[in-house]
Amino acid sequence: MKQLLNLLLQSLTISLLLIFAGCGKSPNVPPVDKVYRFDETITVDGLVRNYTLNLPPDYYDSSGFSLVIALHGGGGSPSQFERTSFLTDKSKASGFIVVYPEGTGIIKTWNAGTCCGSAITHQINDVKFISQLIDQLIAVYKINPKKVYATGHSNGGMMCYRLACELSNKIAAIAANSSTMVLTSACNPARAMPVLHLHSKLDQHVVYTGGPGDGISGVYCPPLDSVLNVFSLKNSCSNPSQVIFSNNLYTFKKWSSCTNNVSIQYYLTNDGGHGWPGGLPGGPNSDTPSTAINADDLLWEFFQQYQLP
């Protein structure tokens, strides 16, 4: 009996040791959850810059992911743009990484050239911020450096055009919405740059035919055709703007036969206003976005056609 008790005590002691060592975990205890969302910072020129990153569901099982940089409009924020654009939902469904950087100032803006807000007043180097952010994300996450893209709304779309002109060595293509190009110097991309532009005829903040925008004090907005013709010249497109499709909902124009088979695409809707097509209004007094097209679907389809050489 004494020997049996000793064996039982030894068995109990070993079992306890295994449990405390982590070897006796119950199969019903779930593993530690993998993290798919990050709110992080990076310091650029002495400023702490914020961003939100979302990984797709298959991130931990695969590699070589595309990165889409999503730039909110003036007065917006990463959380607002994520909520109203549905880009995170698109990234999860299509399997790309999306990052939402944040502008600067009490009212968050980007220095896109002549617009907008305190980012212009304080001459914030947002090109440097995005460049260093790309480097940091590529170093930490499983991103294909040839497949980095930028999209944005309003002032964020303007920033996309500046990135296209000044950071073409890191940005493979851009998709700008409800915006225009407002540089203070000539656009000189180092390579042919694919451009997708989305706009509404009813947009009164950034008027597609050009002129001063409603609510954008002191900023002249160049007409979209002239902006896209600049890229047509830079890309050496032999086929000028052609209407590919038009109905009572929208018109689709395209510049083609360009260097390295890039293209310039332009969707102009008859509905909507200053909003993200297929998304939600940016705020309580914002325009209802177009339902004729879906920005998320169009930009991802466009981006997949291109990568850096």
Beta strands, then each sheet from edge to edge (+ up, - down):
strand 1: 37-44
strand 2: 47-54
strand 3: 65-71
strand 4: 97-101
strand 5: 143-153
strand 6: 173-177
strand 7: 195-200
strand 8: 211-212
strand 9: 220-221
strand 10: 239-246
strand 11: 250-256
strand 12: 264-269
sheet 1: 1+ 2- 4+ 3+ 5+ 6+ 7+ 12+ 11- 10+
sheet 2: 8+ 9-
end
